[in-house]
Amino acid sequence: MKHFFVSFDENIRPYDAYILGWRIGAYYGDRYQLVFGVHEDTDNIHIHFVFNSVSFVDGHKYSGDYHDLASLKHYVNLVCSEYFDSKQS
């Protein structure tokens, strides 16, 4: 299993974090079993993600490296920007 989390600087409603969890989870969800949980019992709302490191598509083990992490961060930032920009419109 692999674990990562996304936390937010700004005030975010639990519902918005839940929607973002689905969108962010799609990054790995097409190849790996993934679950996420929204924590709202701390000072800042954040989302934990855990995914199976063996692909259900081809059985290959996840071999994430620095480039994958950088790509994930870029994807998360893009998804969050698009989501919050659409809510302001």
BAMARPA-767799 format. One record per atom (N, C-alpha, C): atom name; x, y, z; residue in three letters. Coordinates in steps of 0.02 Angstrom, whole numbers, plus 32768, in hexadecimal, padded with zeros to 4 digits. Atoms other than C-alpha are relative to their C-alpha. Last residue first. Layout:
BEGIN
   atomo      x      y      z   residuo
      CA      X      Y      Z       ALA
...
% end
This chain:
BEGIN
   atomo      x      y      z   residuo
       N   8022   7FE5   803C       SER
      CA   7C88   863F   7DD8       SER
       C   7FB5   8003   800A       SER
       N   8003   7FB7   7FFB       GLN
      CA   7CD9   862C   7E83       GLN
       C   7FDA   801F   7FC6       GLN
       N   802E   7FEE   7FCA       LYS
      CA   7CB2   8572   7E8E       LYS
       C   7FF8   804C   8007       LYS
       N   8045   800B   8017       SER
      CA   7D01   8552   7DE4       SER
       C   7FCD   8013   8035       SER
       N   8011   7FCD   8031       ASP
      CA   7DA4   85A2   7E1D       ASP
       C   7FB8   7FF9   7FE8       ASP
       N   800E   7FC3   7FDC       PHE
      CA   7DA5   8534   7EB8       PHE
       C   7FF1   803A   7FD0       PHE
       N   803B   8008   7FD5       TYR
      CA   7D93   8494   7E55       TYR
       C   7FEF   8042   8021       TYR
       N   803C   8002   802A       GLU
      CA   7E0C   84C6   7DCA       GLU
       C   7FC1   7FFD   802A       GLU
       N   8009   7FBE   801F       SER
      CA   7E91   84F8   7E47       SER
       C   7FC1   8002   7FD6       SER
       N   8018   7FD2   7FCD       CYS
      CA   7E79   8459   7EAD       CYS
       C   7FF4   8046   7FE3       CYS
       N   8044   8013   7FED       VAL
      CA   7E85   83E8   7E15       VAL
       C   7FE4   8031   8033       VAL
       N   802D   7FF1   8038       LEU
      CA   7F1F   8443   7DD3       LEU
       C   7FB7   7FF2   8012       LEU
       N   8006   7FB7   8005       ASN
      CA   7F78   8441   7E7B       ASN
       C   7FD0   8015   7FC9       ASN
       N   8028   7FEA   7FC6       VAL
      CA   7F53   8387   7E90       VAL
       C   7FF6   804C   7FFD       VAL
       N   8046   8014   800B       TYR
      CA   7F91   8361   7DDF       TYR
       C   7FD4   8019   8039       TYR
       N   801A   7FD5   8034       HIS
      CA   8033   83C2   7DFA       HIS
       C   7FB6   7FF2   7FF4       HIS
       N   8007   7FBD   7FE2       LYS
      CA   8051   8369   7E9F       LYS
       C   7FE3   8031   7FCC       LYS
       N   803A   8002   7FD3       LEU
      CA   8030   82C0   7E4A       LEU
       C   7FF4   8045   801F       LEU
       N   803B   8001   802B       SER
      CA   80AA   82EA   7DBD       SER
       C   7FC1   7FFF   802A       SER
       N   8006   7FBC   801C       ALA
      CA   8131   831A   7E3B       ALA
       C   7FC2   8005   7FD4       ALA
       N   8016   7FD5   7FCA       LEU
      CA   8112   8276   7E99       LEU
       C   7FF7   8048   7FE7       LEU
       N   8047   800F   7FF4       ASP
      CA   811C   8214   7DF6       ASP
       C   7FE5   802D   8038       ASP
       N   8028   7FE4   8037       HIS
      CA   81BE   826C   7DC8       HIS
       C   7FB6   7FF3   8009       HIS
       N   8005   7FB8   7FF8       TYR
      CA   820B   8247   7E73       TYR
       C   7FD4   8020   7FCA       TYR
       N   7FC0   7FE0   7FF4       ASP
      CA   81E7   818E   7E63       ASP
       C   7FF4   804B   8007       ASP
       N   7FFD   7FB7   7FFE       GLY
      CA   8152   811C   7E66       GLY
       C   8045   801B   8010       GLY
       N   7FB9   7FF0   7FF8       SER
      CA   816E   8065   7E3E       SER
       C   800A   804B   7FFF       SER
       N   7FF4   7FB8   8005       TYR
      CA   80BF   8022   7E55       TYR
       C   804A   800E   800D       TYR
       N   7FF9   7FDB   7FC2       LYS
      CA   80C2   7F66   7E42       LYS
       C   800F   8049   7FF1       LYS
       N   7FBF   7FE2   7FF3       HIS
      CA   8083   7F1A   7DA1       HIS
       C   8000   8028   8040       HIS
       N   7FDB   8023   7FCB       GLY
      CA   7FEA   7EAB   7DA7       GLY
       C   8045   801B   800F       GLY
       N   7FCD   802B   801C       ASP
      CA   7FA8   7EEA   7CFF       ASP
       C   802A   7FDA   8033       ASP
       N   8003   8003   8049       VAL
      CA   7F05   7F45   7D21       VAL
       C   8031   7FCC   7FE4       VAL
       N   8033   8031   8012       PHE
      CA   7EEE   7F23   7DDB       PHE
       C   7FFA   7FF8   7FB5       PHE
       N   8034   7FEB   802F       SER
      CA   7F94   7F7A   7DF8       SER
       C   7FCE   7FC8   7FF3       SER
       N   8001   802F   8038       VAL
      CA   7FF7   7F48   7E92       VAL
       C   7FC4   8010   7FD4       VAL
       N   7FC5   7FF4   802A       SER
      CA   8021   7FD8   7F08       SER
       C   8006   7FCE   7FC7       SER
       N   7FDF   8041   8007       ASN
      CA   7F71   7FD7   7F50       ASN
       C   803A   800A   7FCF       ASN
       N   800E   8029   803A       PHE
      CA   7F41   808A   7F75       PHE
       C   802B   7FC2   8000       PHE
       N   7FD9   803E   7FFD       VAL
      CA   7F2D   80F4   800F       VAL
       C   7FEF   7FD8   7FC2       VAL
       N   800A   8030   8037       PHE
      CA   7EF5   81A9   800D       PHE
       C   802C   7FC4   800C       PHE
       N   7FD0   8036   8004       HIS
      CA   7EE2   821C   80A3       HIS
       C   7FEC   7FD1   7FC7       HIS
       N   8017   803F   801D       ILE
      CA   7E83   82BF   808D       ILE
       C   803B   7FCF   8000       ILE
       N   7FD2   801F   802F       HIS
      CA   7E98   835C   80F5       HIS
       C   7FE5   7FBC   7FEA       HIS
       N   801E   8039   8023       ILE
      CA   7E30   83D6   8159       ILE
       C   8033   7FE6   7FCE       ILE
       N   8009   7FF5   8048       ASN
      CA   7E9A   8444   81C7       ASN
       C   7FE4   7FC0   7FE1       ASN
       N   8001   7FB8   800E       ASP
      CA   7E92   8456   8283       ASP
       C   7FF7   800F   7FB6       ASP
       N   7FC1   7FDF   7FEF       THR
      CA   7E63   839F   8295       THR
       C   7FFA   804A   7FEF       THR
       N   7FFB   7FFD   7FB7       ASP
      CA   7DC0   833B   8299       ASP
       C   8042   801F   8018       ASP
       N   8019   7FBE   7FED       GLU
      CA   7D93   835B   81E3       GLU
       C   8003   8009   804B       GLU
       N   7FFA   7FF1   7FB8       HIS
      CA   7DF9   82CF   819A       HIS
       C   7FE6   8046   800C       HIS
       N   7FF9   7FB9   7FF1       VAL
      CA   7DBD   8299   80ED       VAL
       C   8001   8007   804C       VAL
       N   8029   7FE9   7FC8       GLY
      CA   7DDE   81E4   80C2       GLY
       C   800E   8049   800E       GLY
       N   7FEC   7FC1   7FE1       PHE
      CA   7E1E   8195   8023       PHE
       C   7FD0   8010   8039       PHE
       N   8032   7FE6   7FD1       VAL
      CA   7E1F   80EA   7FD3       VAL
       C   801A   8042   801B       VAL
       N   7FF1   7FC5   7FD8       LEU
      CA   7E7C   80AB   7F3A       LEU
       C   7FC6   8010   802E       LEU
       N   8037   7FF9   7FD0       GLN
      CA   7E88   800B   7ED5       GLN
       C   8013   8038   8030       GLN
       N   7FF7   801C   7FBD       TYR
      CA   7F0B   802C   7E51       TYR
       C   7FC1   8009   802A       TYR
       N   7FD1   8039   8001       ARG
      CA   7F0C   8047   7D94       ARG
       C   8005   7FDD   8044       ARG
       N   800C   8027   803C       ASP
      CA   7E7F   80C3   7D6B       ASP
       C   802E   7FC2   7FFC       ASP
       N   803A   802C   7FFF       GLY
      CA   7E7A   8100   7E1D       GLY
       C   7FF3   7FD7   7FC2       GLY
       N   7FEA   8045   7FFC       TYR
      CA   7F2A   8148   7E1F       TYR
       C   7FC8   7FCD   7FF7       TYR
       N   7FBB   8002   8019       TYR
      CA   7F07   81FA   7DE7       TYR
       C   801B   7FB9   8000       TYR
       N   8000   8017   8046       ALA
      CA   7E4C   81DF   7DFF       ALA
       C   8046   7FFB   7FE3       ALA
       N   7FF9   8049   8001       GLY
      CA   7E68   81EF   7EBB       GLY
       C   8001   7FE3   7FBA       GLY
       N   7FB8   800E   7FF8       ILE
      CA   7E82   82AA   7EA3       ILE
       C   800C   7FB5   7FFC       ILE
       N   7FDC   7FE8   803B       ARG
      CA   7DD2   82BE   7E5C       ARG
       C   804B   7FF0   8004       ARG
       N   8012   8028   803B       TRP
      CA   7D7E   8250   7EDD       TRP
       C   8029   8014   7FC3       TRP
       N   7FE5   8043   7FF6       GLY
      CA   7DDC   82A3   7F6C       GLY
       C   7FF1   7FD2   7FC6       GLY
       N   7FBB   7FFF   8016       LEU
      CA   7DB3   834F   7F25       LEU
       C   8021   7FBB   8009       LEU
       N   8002   7FFC   8049       ILE
      CA   7CFA   8328   7F39       ILE
       C   8047   7FFF   7FE4       ILE
       N   8019   8040   8018       TYR
      CA   7D17   82F2   7FEE       TYR
       C   7FFF   7FFE   7FB3       TYR
       N   7FC7   802F   7FFB       ALA
      CA   7D82   838C   8011       ALA
       C   7FEB   7FBB   7FE7       ALA
       N   7FD1   7FEF   8036       ASP
      CA   7CF4   83F9   7FCF       ASP
       C   803C   7FD1   8002       ASP
       N   801E   8017   803F       TYR
      CA   7C78   839F   8041       TYR
       C   802F   800E   7FC5       TYR
       N   7FF7   8049   8007       PRO
      CA   7CEA   83B6   80D7       PRO
       C   7FE4   7FE6   7FBF       PRO
       N   8037   8026   7FE2       ARG
      CA   7CE9   8472   80B9       ARG
       C   800E   7FB6   7FF7       ARG
       N   8022   802B   8031       ILE
      CA   7D8F   84C5   8096       ILE
       C   7FC9   7FDA   8025       ILE
       N   803A   8021   7FE4       ASN
      CA   7DE2   8553   80F0       ASN
       C   7FDD   7FDA   7FC9       ASN
       N   803C   7FD8   7FF9       GLU
      CA   7E85   8577   809A       GLU
       C   7FC9   7FD9   8024       GLU
       N   7FF1   7FC4   7FD9       ASP
      CA   7F2B   8522   80B6       ASP
       C   7FC0   8028   800F       ASP
       N   8014   7FC1   801D       PHE
      CA   7EF0   8476   807F       PHE
       C   8012   803A   802D       PHE
       N   801D   7FD2   7FCF       SER
      CA   7F35   83C9   809E       SER
       C   7FF7   8044   7FDF       SER
       N   8005   7FBC   801A       VAL
      CA   7F50   833B   8024       VAL
       C   7FE0   802A   8036       VAL
       N   8037   7FD6   7FE9       PHE
      CA   7F8A   8291   805E       PHE
       C   8004   8044   7FE0       PHE
       N   7FEF   7FB9   8006       PHE
      CA   7FF1   8201   801F       PHE
       C   7FC4   8027   801A       PHE
       N   8028   7FCE   7FDD       HIS
      CA   7FF7   8147   8042       HIS
       C   8018   8046   7FEE       HIS
       N   7FDF   7FBF   8001       LYS
      CA   8034   80B2   7FDE       LYS
       C   7FCF   8033   801E       LYS
       N   802A   7FC5   8000       MET
      CA   8000   8000   8000       MET
       C   802C   803E   8000       MET
% end
